Amino acid sequence: MRTVVLGIGNTILSDDGLGVHAAEALREAYELPESIEVIDGGTAGMELLGPLSGVDLLLVLDAVKAKRAPGTVICLTGKEVPVFFRAKLSPHQVSLCDVLASLEFAGDPPRELVLVGMEPASFELGTELTPAVAANLPALVCAAVQELAARGIAARPREAA
């Protein structure tokens, strides 16, 4: 089973970059099976066609504007994910939506798509996450690990150095 964890966001717009920060935190905190590829998608668009082609499970980490308290972790799976794309909850979904539509057109979409996100507090210029989002980043990473575990993919916590 080919699995990709894709962190997306612009790291110079504060909480917009939380998907990238979450992907890095996942890599640092957990040992993942070799079959898992963690990609820093940043603000990439169609460049992701190749890396996302032929994926069985695509787990996306991103900021999700869902009118909840900043730092609230949001998990969408199955039929909920297309609703997310229609509602335009994330500033990146247009390009990711285009990539997914192109993969669908080519007959090679991800077999399963999961979105683990968090309500942002700010998209202001800045390289640091806001306090509410930074404080809950471990919860987002934990939610991602739980989504992987629910699909039989074990992530082992790394030993503290």
PEBELZI-V37775 format. One line per field, one symbol per residue. burial: b if it has 24 or more other ideal C-beta (glycine too) atoms within 12 Angstrom, else e. Layout:
burial = ???
This chain:
burial = eebbbbbbbbbebbbbbbbbbbbbbbbebbebeeebbbbbbbbbeeebbebbbebbbbbbbbbbbbeeebbbbbbbbeeebeebbeeebbbbbebbbebbeebeeeeebbebbbbbbbbbbbbeeeeebbebbbebbbbbbbbbbebbeebebebeeeeee
